[in-house]
């Protein structure tokens, strides 16, 4: 019906899916963060981690979707151009 699967569920850790990122990535300013964790909750890849108002992104898995920057109530995350 659907054909054979080429990978098993849960293999994104092995595939380093961040290589598919668009031309931008999040930059956590860490100036106005209130520790609400909305960025980590909204991330579809689950690559945002941290605590105590210090969050960071694992760029090996980030796609650059910008959801974290959009949801941040303090605008403490900005999307910046990917450097060559």
PyMOL Python script that loads the backbone (N, CA, C, O; Angstrom):
from pymol import cmd

cmd.read_pdbstr("""\
ATOM      1  N   UNK A   1       0.814  -1.197   0.000  1.00  0.00           N
ATOM      2  CA  UNK A   1       0.000   0.000   0.000  1.00  0.00           C
ATOM      3  C   UNK A   1       0.854   1.256   0.000  1.00  0.00           C
ATOM      4  O   UNK A   1       0.667   2.124  -0.853  1.00  0.00           O
ATOM      5  N   UNK A   2       1.795   1.375   0.944  1.00  0.00           N
ATOM      6  CA  UNK A   2       2.634   2.564   1.028  1.00  0.00           C
ATOM      7  C   UNK A   2       4.073   2.312   0.612  1.00  0.00           C
ATOM      8  O   UNK A   2       4.829   3.270   0.457  1.00  0.00           O
ATOM      9  N   UNK A   3       4.469   1.108   0.431  1.00  0.00           N
ATOM     10  CA  UNK A   3       5.847   0.794   0.087  1.00  0.00           C
ATOM     11  C   UNK A   3       6.702   0.644   1.331  1.00  0.00           C
ATOM     12  O   UNK A   3       6.242   0.932   2.436  1.00  0.00           O
ATOM     13  N   UNK A   4       7.922   0.204   1.170  1.00  0.00           N
ATOM     14  CA  UNK A   4       8.788  -0.017   2.327  1.00  0.00           C
ATOM     15  C   UNK A   4       9.279   1.297   2.930  1.00  0.00           C
ATOM     16  O   UNK A   4       9.491   2.282   2.223  1.00  0.00           O
ATOM     17  N   UNK A   5       9.454   1.290   4.237  1.00  0.00           N
ATOM     18  CA  UNK A   5      10.002   2.451   4.929  1.00  0.00           C
ATOM     19  C   UNK A   5      11.521   2.416   4.820  1.00  0.00           C
ATOM     20  O   UNK A   5      12.129   1.348   4.895  1.00  0.00           O
ATOM     21  N   UNK A   6      12.128   3.575   4.646  1.00  0.00           N
ATOM     22  CA  UNK A   6      13.583   3.612   4.535  1.00  0.00           C
ATOM     23  C   UNK A   6      14.261   3.921   5.860  1.00  0.00           C
ATOM     24  O   UNK A   6      15.472   3.738   5.992  1.00  0.00           O
ATOM     25  N   UNK A   7      13.500   4.387   6.839  1.00  0.00           N
ATOM     26  CA  UNK A   7      14.074   4.630   8.164  1.00  0.00           C
ATOM     27  C   UNK A   7      13.065   4.251   9.232  1.00  0.00           C
ATOM     28  O   UNK A   7      11.866   4.152   8.974  1.00  0.00           O
ATOM     29  N   UNK A   8      13.563   4.047  10.408  1.00  0.00           N
ATOM     30  CA  UNK A   8      12.707   3.666  11.516  1.00  0.00           C
ATOM     31  C   UNK A   8      12.331   4.906  12.323  1.00  0.00           C
ATOM     32  O   UNK A   8      13.063   5.895  12.292  1.00  0.00           O
ATOM     33  N   UNK A   9      11.213   4.879  13.043  1.00  0.00           N
ATOM     34  CA  UNK A   9      10.854   6.004  13.899  1.00  0.00           C
ATOM     35  C   UNK A   9      11.946   6.293  14.911  1.00  0.00           C
ATOM     36  O   UNK A   9      12.598   5.380  15.418  1.00  0.00           O
ATOM     37  N   UNK A  10      12.136   7.564  15.198  1.00  0.00           N
ATOM     38  CA  UNK A  10      13.116   7.960  16.196  1.00  0.00           C
ATOM     39  C   UNK A  10      14.540   8.082  15.675  1.00  0.00           C
ATOM     40  O   UNK A  10      15.475   8.170  16.471  1.00  0.00           O
ATOM     41  N   UNK A  11      14.729   8.089  14.356  1.00  0.00           N
ATOM     42  CA  UNK A  11      16.082   8.154  13.813  1.00  0.00           C
ATOM     43  C   UNK A  11      16.560   9.568  13.534  1.00  0.00           C
ATOM     44  O   UNK A  11      17.651   9.739  12.990  1.00  0.00           O
ATOM     45  N   UNK A  12      15.783  10.592  13.886  1.00  0.00           N
ATOM     46  CA  UNK A  12      16.225  11.964  13.613  1.00  0.00           C
ATOM     47  C   UNK A  12      17.520  12.284  14.341  1.00  0.00           C
ATOM     48  O   UNK A  12      18.314  13.091  13.857  1.00  0.00           O
ATOM     49  N   UNK A  13      17.748  11.665  15.498  1.00  0.00           N
ATOM     50  CA  UNK A  13      19.006  11.879  16.231  1.00  0.00           C
ATOM     51  C   UNK A  13      20.195  11.393  15.407  1.00  0.00           C
ATOM     52  O   UNK A  13      21.276  11.979  15.475  1.00  0.00           O
ATOM     53  N   UNK A  14      20.007  10.347  14.645  1.00  0.00           N
ATOM     54  CA  UNK A  14      21.085   9.832  13.803  1.00  0.00           C
ATOM     55  C   UNK A  14      21.232  10.617  12.504  1.00  0.00           C
ATOM     56  O   UNK A  14      22.322  10.683  11.937  1.00  0.00           O
ATOM     57  N   UNK A  15      20.143  11.207  12.036  1.00  0.00           N
ATOM     58  CA  UNK A  15      20.145  11.861  10.731  1.00  0.00           C
ATOM     59  C   UNK A  15      20.548  13.324  10.758  1.00  0.00           C
ATOM     60  O   UNK A  15      20.669  13.933   9.695  1.00  0.00           O
ATOM     61  N   UNK A  16      20.764  13.922  11.938  1.00  0.00           N
ATOM     62  CA  UNK A  16      21.167  15.333  12.044  1.00  0.00           C
ATOM     63  C   UNK A  16      20.314  16.203  11.122  1.00  0.00           C
ATOM     64  O   UNK A  16      20.822  16.805  10.176  1.00  0.00           O
ATOM     65  N   UNK A  17      19.036  16.258  11.402  1.00  0.00           N
ATOM     66  CA  UNK A  17      18.075  16.913  10.525  1.00  0.00           C
ATOM     67  C   UNK A  17      18.282  18.414  10.374  1.00  0.00           C
ATOM     68  O   UNK A  17      17.663  19.018   9.499  1.00  0.00           O
ATOM     69  N   UNK A  18      19.125  19.040  11.188  1.00  0.00           N
ATOM     70  CA  UNK A  18      19.392  20.468  11.053  1.00  0.00           C
ATOM     71  C   UNK A  18      20.064  20.827   9.745  1.00  0.00           C
ATOM     72  O   UNK A  18      20.084  22.000   9.372  1.00  0.00           O
ATOM     73  N   UNK A  19      20.614  19.858   9.041  1.00  0.00           N
ATOM     74  CA  UNK A  19      21.233  20.137   7.746  1.00  0.00           C
ATOM     75  C   UNK A  19      20.190  20.578   6.728  1.00  0.00           C
ATOM     76  O   UNK A  19      20.546  21.058   5.652  1.00  0.00           O
ATOM     77  N   UNK A  20      18.908  20.423   7.048  1.00  0.00           N
ATOM     78  CA  UNK A  20      17.828  20.849   6.160  1.00  0.00           C
ATOM     79  C   UNK A  20      17.348  22.250   6.484  1.00  0.00           C
ATOM     80  O   UNK A  20      16.383  22.716   5.878  1.00  0.00           O
ATOM     81  N   UNK A  21      17.999  22.947   7.433  1.00  0.00           N
ATOM     82  CA  UNK A  21      17.541  24.246   7.913  1.00  0.00           C
ATOM     83  C   UNK A  21      17.468  25.261   6.780  1.00  0.00           C
ATOM     84  O   UNK A  21      18.273  25.247   5.849  1.00  0.00           O
ATOM     85  N   UNK A  22      16.476  26.141   6.889  1.00  0.00           N
ATOM     86  CA  UNK A  22      16.355  27.243   5.944  1.00  0.00           C
ATOM     87  C   UNK A  22      17.471  28.242   6.227  1.00  0.00           C
ATOM     88  O   UNK A  22      18.334  27.948   7.055  1.00  0.00           O
ATOM     89  N   UNK A  23      17.498  29.373   5.601  1.00  0.00           N
ATOM     90  CA  UNK A  23      18.618  30.317   5.672  1.00  0.00           C
ATOM     91  C   UNK A  23      18.690  31.114   6.974  1.00  0.00           C
ATOM     92  O   UNK A  23      19.510  32.026   7.078  1.00  0.00           O
ATOM     93  N   UNK A  24      17.863  30.800   7.965  1.00  0.00           N
ATOM     94  CA  UNK A  24      17.905  31.519   9.241  1.00  0.00           C
ATOM     95  C   UNK A  24      17.950  30.535  10.410  1.00  0.00           C
ATOM     96  O   UNK A  24      17.570  29.370  10.292  1.00  0.00           O
ATOM     97  N   UNK A  25      18.427  31.049  11.531  1.00  0.00           N
ATOM     98  CA  UNK A  25      18.468  30.253  12.755  1.00  0.00           C
ATOM     99  C   UNK A  25      18.128  31.152  13.929  1.00  0.00           C
ATOM    100  O   UNK A  25      18.296  32.367  13.836  1.00  0.00           O
ATOM    101  N   UNK A  26      17.653  30.585  15.034  1.00  0.00           N
ATOM    102  CA  UNK A  26      17.303  31.409  16.189  1.00  0.00           C
ATOM    103  C   UNK A  26      18.540  31.838  16.978  1.00  0.00           C
ATOM    104  O   UNK A  26      19.512  31.093  17.107  1.00  0.00           O
ATOM    105  N   UNK A  27      18.470  33.048  17.495  1.00  0.00           N
ATOM    106  CA  UNK A  27      19.494  33.545  18.408  1.00  0.00           C
ATOM    107  C   UNK A  27      18.790  33.919  19.700  1.00  0.00           C
ATOM    108  O   UNK A  27      17.906  34.775  19.712  1.00  0.00           O
ATOM    109  N   UNK A  28      19.185  33.276  20.780  1.00  0.00           N
ATOM    110  CA  UNK A  28      18.593  33.530  22.084  1.00  0.00           C
ATOM    111  C   UNK A  28      19.353  34.687  22.730  1.00  0.00           C
ATOM    112  O   UNK A  28      20.525  34.546  23.082  1.00  0.00           O
ATOM    113  N   UNK A  29      18.686  35.825  22.884  1.00  0.00           N
ATOM    114  CA  UNK A  29      19.331  37.029  23.402  1.00  0.00           C
ATOM    115  C   UNK A  29      19.609  36.935  24.895  1.00  0.00           C
ATOM    116  O   UNK A  29      20.600  37.486  25.374  1.00  0.00           O
ATOM    117  N   UNK A  30      18.762  36.256  25.623  1.00  0.00           N
ATOM    118  CA  UNK A  30      18.890  36.032  27.064  1.00  0.00           C
ATOM    119  C   UNK A  30      19.009  37.347  27.839  1.00  0.00           C
ATOM    120  O   UNK A  30      19.813  37.473  28.762  1.00  0.00           O
ATOM    121  N   UNK A  31      18.190  38.317  27.439  1.00  0.00           N
ATOM    122  CA  UNK A  31      18.143  39.602  28.145  1.00  0.00           C
ATOM    123  C   UNK A  31      16.815  39.791  28.870  1.00  0.00           C
ATOM    124  O   UNK A  31      16.784  40.253  30.011  1.00  0.00           O
ATOM    125  N   UNK A  32      15.718  39.433  28.202  1.00  0.00           N
ATOM    126  CA  UNK A  32      14.385  39.667  28.756  1.00  0.00           C
ATOM    127  C   UNK A  32      13.619  38.387  29.055  1.00  0.00           C
ATOM    128  O   UNK A  32      12.430  38.441  29.370  1.00  0.00           O
ATOM    129  N   UNK A  33      14.275  37.245  28.962  1.00  0.00           N
ATOM    130  CA  UNK A  33      13.619  35.959  29.166  1.00  0.00           C
ATOM    131  C   UNK A  33      12.972  35.891  30.551  1.00  0.00           C
ATOM    132  O   UNK A  33      13.569  36.289  31.551  1.00  0.00           O
ATOM    133  N   UNK A  34      11.738  35.377  30.587  1.00  0.00           N
ATOM    134  CA  UNK A  34      11.033  35.214  31.855  1.00  0.00           C
ATOM    135  C   UNK A  34      10.935  33.736  32.247  1.00  0.00           C
ATOM    136  O   UNK A  34      10.320  33.402  33.260  1.00  0.00           O
ATOM    137  N   UNK A  35      11.535  32.860  31.454  1.00  0.00           N
ATOM    138  CA  UNK A  35      11.537  31.432  31.773  1.00  0.00           C
ATOM    139  C   UNK A  35      10.212  30.740  31.575  1.00  0.00           C
ATOM    140  O   UNK A  35       9.925  29.765  32.269  1.00  0.00           O
ATOM    141  N   UNK A  36       9.391  31.209  30.649  1.00  0.00           N
ATOM    142  CA  UNK A  36       8.062  30.619  30.437  1.00  0.00           C
ATOM    143  C   UNK A  36       8.118  29.269  29.712  1.00  0.00           C
ATOM    144  O   UNK A  36       7.151  28.508  29.765  1.00  0.00           O
ATOM    145  N   UNK A  37       9.209  28.964  29.051  1.00  0.00           N
ATOM    146  CA  UNK A  37       9.428  27.713  28.324  1.00  0.00           C
ATOM    147  C   UNK A  37       8.550  27.549  27.084  1.00  0.00           C
ATOM    148  O   UNK A  37       8.478  26.458  26.519  1.00  0.00           O
ATOM    149  N   UNK A  38       7.888  28.614  26.660  1.00  0.00           N
ATOM    150  CA  UNK A  38       7.031  28.512  25.476  1.00  0.00           C
ATOM    151  C   UNK A  38       7.839  28.143  24.234  1.00  0.00           C
ATOM    152  O   UNK A  38       7.344  27.427  23.364  1.00  0.00           O
ATOM    153  N   UNK A  39       9.080  28.627  24.147  1.00  0.00           N
ATOM    154  CA  UNK A  39       9.923  28.308  22.992  1.00  0.00           C
ATOM    155  C   UNK A  39      10.172  26.803  22.907  1.00  0.00           C
ATOM    156  O   UNK A  39      10.096  26.218  21.827  1.00  0.00           O
ATOM    157  N   UNK A  40      10.465  26.186  24.041  1.00  0.00           N
ATOM    158  CA  UNK A  40      10.721  24.747  24.064  1.00  0.00           C
ATOM    159  C   UNK A  40       9.458  23.950  23.783  1.00  0.00           C
ATOM    160  O   UNK A  40       9.509  22.902  23.139  1.00  0.00           O
ATOM    161  N   UNK A  41       8.329  24.444  24.262  1.00  0.00           N
ATOM    162  CA  UNK A  41       7.062  23.748  24.062  1.00  0.00           C
ATOM    163  C   UNK A  41       6.634  23.783  22.593  1.00  0.00           C
ATOM    164  O   UNK A  41       6.135  22.787  22.069  1.00  0.00           O
ATOM    165  N   UNK A  42       6.827  24.927  21.930  1.00  0.00           N
ATOM    166  CA  UNK A  42       6.349  25.097  20.556  1.00  0.00           C
ATOM    167  C   UNK A  42       7.279  24.477  19.514  1.00  0.00           C
ATOM    168  O   UNK A  42       6.857  24.249  18.380  1.00  0.00           O
ATOM    169  N   UNK A  43       8.517  24.204  19.867  1.00  0.00           N
ATOM    170  CA  UNK A  43       9.494  23.691  18.899  1.00  0.00           C
ATOM    171  C   UNK A  43       9.076  22.317  18.375  1.00  0.00           C
ATOM    172  O   UNK A  43       8.957  21.369  19.151  1.00  0.00           O
ATOM    173  N   UNK A  44       8.851  22.201  17.058  1.00  0.00           N
ATOM    174  CA  UNK A  44       8.414  20.915  16.510  1.00  0.00           C
ATOM    175  C   UNK A  44       9.509  19.853  16.529  1.00  0.00           C
ATOM    176  O   UNK A  44       9.211  18.663  16.430  1.00  0.00           O
ATOM    177  N   UNK A  45      10.761  20.260  16.653  1.00  0.00           N
ATOM    178  CA  UNK A  45      11.870  19.307  16.668  1.00  0.00           C
ATOM    179  C   UNK A  45      12.342  18.971  18.075  1.00  0.00           C
ATOM    180  O   UNK A  45      13.132  18.045  18.256  1.00  0.00           O
ATOM    181  N   UNK A  46      11.868  19.713  19.076  1.00  0.00           N
ATOM    182  CA  UNK A  46      12.283  19.448  20.446  1.00  0.00           C
ATOM    183  C   UNK A  46      13.757  19.710  20.685  1.00  0.00           C
ATOM    184  O   UNK A  46      14.384  19.039  21.504  1.00  0.00           O
ATOM    185  N   UNK A  47      14.313  20.678  19.978  1.00  0.00           N
ATOM    186  CA  UNK A  47      15.755  20.914  20.075  1.00  0.00           C
ATOM    187  C   UNK A  47      16.120  22.111  20.952  1.00  0.00           C
ATOM    188  O   UNK A  47      17.283  22.514  20.983  1.00  0.00           O
ATOM    189  N   UNK A  48      15.146  22.686  21.667  1.00  0.00           N
ATOM    190  CA  UNK A  48      15.418  23.788  22.584  1.00  0.00           C
ATOM    191  C   UNK A  48      15.461  23.229  23.999  1.00  0.00           C
ATOM    192  O   UNK A  48      14.560  22.507  24.427  1.00  0.00           O
ATOM    193  N   UNK A  49      16.519  23.575  24.712  1.00  0.00           N
ATOM    194  CA  UNK A  49      16.658  23.090  26.081  1.00  0.00           C
ATOM    195  C   UNK A  49      17.187  24.209  26.961  1.00  0.00           C
ATOM    196  O   UNK A  49      17.670  25.229  26.470  1.00  0.00           O
ATOM    197  N   UNK A  50      17.089  24.006  28.245  1.00  0.00           N
ATOM    198  CA  UNK A  50      17.605  24.966  29.198  1.00  0.00           C
ATOM    199  C   UNK A  50      16.660  25.147  30.364  1.00  0.00           C
ATOM    200  O   UNK A  50      15.611  24.509  30.445  1.00  0.00           O
ATOM    201  N   UNK A  51      17.053  26.027  31.262  1.00  0.00           N
ATOM    202  CA  UNK A  51      16.269  26.341  32.448  1.00  0.00           C
ATOM    203  C   UNK A  51      16.796  27.635  33.042  1.00  0.00           C
ATOM    204  O   UNK A  51      17.822  28.159  32.610  1.00  0.00           O
ATOM    205  N   UNK A  52      16.084  28.143  34.035  1.00  0.00           N
ATOM    206  CA  UNK A  52      16.527  29.351  34.736  1.00  0.00           C
ATOM    207  C   UNK A  52      16.774  30.534  33.795  1.00  0.00           C
ATOM    208  O   UNK A  52      17.741  31.277  33.963  1.00  0.00           O
ATOM    209  N   UNK A  53      15.905  30.699  32.819  1.00  0.00           N
ATOM    210  CA  UNK A  53      15.980  31.806  31.869  1.00  0.00           C
ATOM    211  C   UNK A  53      17.198  31.733  30.955  1.00  0.00           C
ATOM    212  O   UNK A  53      17.601  32.746  30.383  1.00  0.00           O
ATOM    213  N   UNK A  54      17.780  30.567  30.812  1.00  0.00           N
ATOM    214  CA  UNK A  54      18.926  30.351  29.926  1.00  0.00           C
ATOM    215  C   UNK A  54      18.586  29.214  28.978  1.00  0.00           C
ATOM    216  O   UNK A  54      18.778  28.044  29.308  1.00  0.00           O
ATOM    217  N   UNK A  55      18.084  29.556  27.810  1.00  0.00           N
ATOM    218  CA  UNK A  55      17.700  28.555  26.834  1.00  0.00           C
ATOM    219  C   UNK A  55      18.615  28.628  25.629  1.00  0.00           C
ATOM    220  O   UNK A  55      19.174  29.680  25.317  1.00  0.00           O
ATOM    221  N   UNK A  56      18.760  27.498  24.956  1.00  0.00           N
ATOM    222  CA  UNK A  56      19.606  27.420  23.777  1.00  0.00           C
ATOM    223  C   UNK A  56      19.006  26.387  22.827  1.00  0.00           C
ATOM    224  O   UNK A  56      18.129  25.609  23.201  1.00  0.00           O
ATOM    225  N   UNK A  57      19.498  26.400  21.598  1.00  0.00           N
ATOM    226  CA  UNK A  57      18.976  25.495  20.583  1.00  0.00           C
ATOM    227  C   UNK A  57      20.107  24.600  20.079  1.00  0.00           C
ATOM    228  O   UNK A  57      21.244  25.044  19.914  1.00  0.00           O
ATOM    229  N   UNK A  58      19.777  23.349  19.842  1.00  0.00           N
ATOM    230  CA  UNK A  58      20.731  22.420  19.243  1.00  0.00           C
ATOM    231  C   UNK A  58      20.575  22.552  17.728  1.00  0.00           C
ATOM    232  O   UNK A  58      19.617  22.039  17.150  1.00  0.00           O
ATOM    233  N   UNK A  59      21.507  23.232  17.100  1.00  0.00           N
ATOM    234  CA  UNK A  59      21.407  23.521  15.675  1.00  0.00           C
ATOM    235  C   UNK A  59      21.561  22.284  14.797  1.00  0.00           C
ATOM    236  O   UNK A  59      21.295  22.345  13.596  1.00  0.00           O
ATOM    237  N   UNK A  60      21.981  21.177  15.370  1.00  0.00           N
ATOM    238  CA  UNK A  60      22.062  19.939  14.593  1.00  0.00           C
ATOM    239  C   UNK A  60      20.670  19.447  14.202  1.00  0.00           C
ATOM    240  O   UNK A  60      20.533  18.631  13.290  1.00  0.00           O
ATOM    241  N   UNK A  61      19.624  19.946  14.898  1.00  0.00           N
ATOM    242  CA  UNK A  61      18.260  19.490  14.632  1.00  0.00           C
ATOM    243  C   UNK A  61      17.284  20.610  14.294  1.00  0.00           C
ATOM    244  O   UNK A  61      16.167  20.332  13.859  1.00  0.00           O
ATOM    245  N   UNK A  62      17.674  21.862  14.482  1.00  0.00           N
ATOM    246  CA  UNK A  62      16.800  23.010  14.210  1.00  0.00           C
ATOM    247  C   UNK A  62      16.579  23.178  12.711  1.00  0.00           C
ATOM    248  O   UNK A  62      17.522  23.101  11.923  1.00  0.00           O
ATOM    249  N   UNK A  63      15.319  23.411  12.322  1.00  0.00           N
ATOM    250  CA  UNK A  63      14.973  23.630  10.915  1.00  0.00           C
ATOM    251  C   UNK A  63      14.871  25.111  10.550  1.00  0.00           C
ATOM    252  O   UNK A  63      14.767  25.448   9.370  1.00  0.00           O
ATOM    253  N   UNK A  64      14.898  26.003  11.554  1.00  0.00           N
ATOM    254  CA  UNK A  64      14.795  27.428  11.280  1.00  0.00           C
ATOM    255  C   UNK A  64      13.373  27.885  11.023  1.00  0.00           C
ATOM    256  O   UNK A  64      13.165  28.864  10.307  1.00  0.00           O
ATOM    257  N   UNK A  65      12.395  27.207  11.585  1.00  0.00           N
ATOM    258  CA  UNK A  65      10.988  27.532  11.323  1.00  0.00           C
ATOM    259  C   UNK A  65      10.577  28.874  11.928  1.00  0.00           C
ATOM    260  O   UNK A  65       9.674  29.531  11.410  1.00  0.00           O
ATOM    261  N   UNK A  66      11.227  29.287  13.013  1.00  0.00           N
ATOM    262  CA  UNK A  66      10.915  30.574  13.634  1.00  0.00           C
ATOM    263  C   UNK A  66       9.775  30.550  14.620  1.00  0.00           C
ATOM    264  O   UNK A  66       9.395  31.600  15.137  1.00  0.00           O
ATOM    265  N   UNK A  67       9.213  29.380  14.901  1.00  0.00           N
ATOM    266  CA  UNK A  67       8.111  29.299  15.857  1.00  0.00           C
ATOM    267  C   UNK A  67       8.522  29.816  17.230  1.00  0.00           C
ATOM    268  O   UNK A  67       7.730  30.468  17.909  1.00  0.00           O
ATOM    269  N   UNK A  68       9.749  29.532  17.642  1.00  0.00           N
ATOM    270  CA  UNK A  68      10.218  29.965  18.962  1.00  0.00           C
ATOM    271  C   UNK A  68      10.242  31.489  19.059  1.00  0.00           C
ATOM    272  O   UNK A  68       9.834  32.053  20.075  1.00  0.00           O
ATOM    273  N   UNK A  69      10.715  32.150  18.013  1.00  0.00           N
ATOM    274  CA  UNK A  69      10.767  33.613  18.014  1.00  0.00           C
ATOM    275  C   UNK A  69       9.368  34.218  17.986  1.00  0.00           C
ATOM    276  O   UNK A  69       9.121  35.250  18.610  1.00  0.00           O
ATOM    277  N   UNK A  70       8.457  33.578  17.266  1.00  0.00           N
ATOM    278  CA  UNK A  70       7.088  34.093  17.172  1.00  0.00           C
ATOM    279  C   UNK A  70       6.332  33.969  18.491  1.00  0.00           C
ATOM    280  O   UNK A  70       5.540  34.846  18.835  1.00  0.00           O
ATOM    281  N   UNK A  71       6.569  32.894  19.225  1.00  0.00           N
ATOM    282  CA  UNK A  71       5.800  32.639  20.447  1.00  0.00           C
ATOM    283  C   UNK A  71       6.361  33.381  21.658  1.00  0.00           C
ATOM    284  O   UNK A  71       5.642  33.575  22.638  1.00  0.00           O
ATOM    285  N   UNK A  72       7.611  33.795  21.616  1.00  0.00           N
ATOM    286  CA  UNK A  72       8.253  34.407  22.779  1.00  0.00           C
ATOM    287  C   UNK A  72       7.539  35.704  23.185  1.00  0.00           C
ATOM    288  O   UNK A  72       7.517  36.659  22.409  1.00  0.00           O
ATOM    289  N   UNK A  73       6.956  35.750  24.388  1.00  0.00           N
ATOM    290  CA  UNK A  73       6.202  36.933  24.805  1.00  0.00           C
ATOM    291  C   UNK A  73       7.084  38.159  25.054  1.00  0.00           C
ATOM    292  O   UNK A  73       6.589  39.286  25.049  1.00  0.00           O
ATOM    293  N   UNK A  74       8.360  37.954  25.268  1.00  0.00           N
ATOM    294  CA  UNK A  74       9.289  39.060  25.530  1.00  0.00           C
ATOM    295  C   UNK A  74      10.171  39.385  24.332  1.00  0.00           C
ATOM    296  O   UNK A  74      11.055  40.237  24.423  1.00  0.00           O
ATOM    297  N   UNK A  75       9.936  38.714  23.212  1.00  0.00           N
ATOM    298  CA  UNK A  75      10.718  38.920  21.985  1.00  0.00           C
ATOM    299  C   UNK A  75      12.213  38.810  22.272  1.00  0.00           C
ATOM    300  O   UNK A  75      13.010  39.624  21.805  1.00  0.00           O
ATOM    301  N   UNK A  76      12.573  37.804  23.037  1.00  0.00           N
ATOM    302  CA  UNK A  76      13.954  37.587  23.437  1.00  0.00           C
ATOM    303  C   UNK A  76      14.685  36.612  22.511  1.00  0.00           C
ATOM    304  O   UNK A  76      15.828  36.235  22.770  1.00  0.00           O
ATOM    305  N   UNK A  77      14.022  36.214  21.442  1.00  0.00           N
ATOM    306  CA  UNK A  77      14.626  35.335  20.440  1.00  0.00           C
ATOM    307  C   UNK A  77      14.468  36.022  19.098  1.00  0.00           C
ATOM    308  O   UNK A  77      13.373  36.460  18.747  1.00  0.00           O
ATOM    309  N   UNK A  78      15.550  36.118  18.349  1.00  0.00           N
ATOM    310  CA  UNK A  78      15.450  36.686  17.008  1.00  0.00           C
ATOM    311  C   UNK A  78      16.006  35.692  16.009  1.00  0.00           C
ATOM    312  O   UNK A  78      16.896  34.903  16.327  1.00  0.00           O
ATOM    313  N   UNK A  79      15.478  35.736  14.809  1.00  0.00           N
ATOM    314  CA  UNK A  79      15.945  34.865  13.751  1.00  0.00           C
ATOM    315  C   UNK A  79      17.025  35.629  12.980  1.00  0.00           C
ATOM    316  O   UNK A  79      16.795  36.741  12.504  1.00  0.00           O
ATOM    317  N   UNK A  80      18.191  35.021  12.869  1.00  0.00           N
ATOM    318  CA  UNK A  80      19.310  35.661  12.176  1.00  0.00           C
ATOM    319  C   UNK A  80      19.700  34.835  10.961  1.00  0.00           C
ATOM    320  O   UNK A  80      19.410  33.641  10.889  1.00  0.00           O
ATOM    321  N   UNK A  81      20.354  35.475  10.015  1.00  0.00           N
ATOM    322  CA  UNK A  81      20.790  34.774   8.797  1.00  0.00           C
ATOM    323  C   UNK A  81      21.851  33.746   9.144  1.00  0.00           C
ATOM    324  O   UNK A  81      22.712  33.957   9.998  1.00  0.00           O
ATOM    325  N   UNK A  82      21.752  32.635   8.452  1.00  0.00           N
ATOM    326  CA  UNK A  82      22.741  31.564   8.586  1.00  0.00           C
ATOM    327  C   UNK A  82      24.050  32.059   7.974  1.00  0.00           C
ATOM    328  O   UNK A  82      24.059  32.574   6.856  1.00  0.00           O
ATOM    329  N   UNK A  83      25.138  31.905   8.695  1.00  0.00           N
ATOM    330  CA  UNK A  83      26.437  32.311   8.165  1.00  0.00           C
ATOM    331  C   UNK A  83      27.007  31.218   7.312  1.00  0.00           C
ATOM    332  O   UNK A  83      26.777  30.034   7.557  1.00  0.00           O
ATOM    333  N   UNK A  84      27.748  31.613   6.315  1.00  0.00           N
ATOM    334  CA  UNK A  84      28.373  30.654   5.398  1.00  0.00           C
ATOM    335  C   UNK A  84      29.343  29.760   6.129  1.00  0.00           C
ATOM    336  O   UNK A  84      29.964  28.890   5.516  1.00  0.00           O
TER     337      UNK A  84
END
""", "prot")
cmd.dss("prot")
cmd.show_as("cartoon", "prot")
cmd.util.cbc("prot")
cmd.orient("prot")
